[in-house]
Amino acid sequence: MTGKQSFAATRQTLALAAMTFTVALSSWAANQETILHKFQPGGDGLTPQDAGVIADAQGNLYGATTYGGSGGVGAVYKLSHQQNGTWTETLLHSFLNTQADGWFPTGSLIFDGHGNLHGVTAQGGSTSDGVVYKLTPTANGPWRETILHTFNCQTAMDGCTPDSPLTFDQAGNLYGETQNGTCTQGGGTGCGLVFALSPSGGSWTETIVHRFGASLSAKGGSSPRYGMIWDNAGNLYGLSPFGGSGTWGVVWELSPVTSGQWKETILWQFGPSQQPS
């Protein structure tokens, strides 16, 4: 190779490298973070870290904040995308710091087929043990709230402290998890459960799908959270950060069997360095 050929090859190599760097830089710039909304004190929602966002068919985003709102105990908000590229926030509901409402909404929201939003609060309600709520859009202003269920760990065989997203089955029943609830093994109220809410005549009836065993038991998971998913056969899958033979948490499956009962199967037990958090 002559000096002229070597220089030409080097120049081509440098040009290709520069092109690669430019493409990479453009890709990096295109993936930079854009702040859609900054939550601010003074009536806005605050601390949205415990719930993700969901989108409607128009691309609007919906979420919940654990604190803030007019009552200081959380809010549900909507972010609408404007033609100029900005986003506008609308508070759909501010939770009240009274026993008539839930406090501290957690977990992502979920739409039903009619455009209503459903979610849970970790505390509040007449027992302070948390609620399942529905928000229905109105012609103008805030959405109308309906409390579907108030949890009661104190005097009833119920769960409390729900903090996971809800999920619908094909029949329109709501399923969810509570971190706490009467244990099947060893007593106590820290084991949690999976529940179902079924609509009937304008009200909702709770059914306990499964009660988890004692938190330090090898008999299954404990304190379920993070949300659940369905398979095509109607089985539920979820995570527990506690339980299993090493007490480091498990992945579990709940399968419907006869007479409304569900069977728990442990699919995976985590080790000390793998605990879901």
Secondary structure as GFF3:
##gff-version 3
##sequence-region A 1 277
A	DSSP	alpha_helix	3	30	.	.	.	ID=ss1
A	DSSP	beta_strand	45	46	.	.	.	ID=ss2
A	DSSP	beta_strand	54	55	.	.	.	ID=ss3
A	DSSP	beta_strand	61	65	.	.	.	ID=ss4
A	DSSP	beta_strand	67	68	.	.	.	ID=ss5
A	DSSP	beta_strand	75	81	.	.	.	ID=ss6
A	DSSP	beta_strand	87	94	.	.	.	ID=ss7
A	DSSP	beta_strand	102	111	.	.	.	ID=ss8
A	DSSP	beta_strand	117	124	.	.	.	ID=ss9
A	DSSP	beta_strand	131	136	.	.	.	ID=ss10
A	DSSP	beta_strand	144	150	.	.	.	ID=ss11
A	DSSP	beta_strand	159	160	.	.	.	ID=ss12
A	DSSP	beta_strand	167	168	.	.	.	ID=ss13
A	DSSP	beta_strand	174	178	.	.	.	ID=ss14
A	DSSP	beta_strand	180	181	.	.	.	ID=ss15
A	DSSP	beta_strand	193	200	.	.	.	ID=ss16
A	DSSP	beta_strand	203	211	.	.	.	ID=ss17
A	DSSP	beta_strand	221	222	.	.	.	ID=ss18
A	DSSP	beta_strand	225	230	.	.	.	ID=ss19
A	DSSP	beta_strand	236	240	.	.	.	ID=ss20
A	DSSP	beta_strand	242	243	.	.	.	ID=ss21
A	DSSP	beta_strand	250	256	.	.	.	ID=ss22
A	DSSP	three_ten_helix	258	260	.	.	.	ID=ss23
A	DSSP	beta_strand	262	269	.	.	.	ID=ss24
###
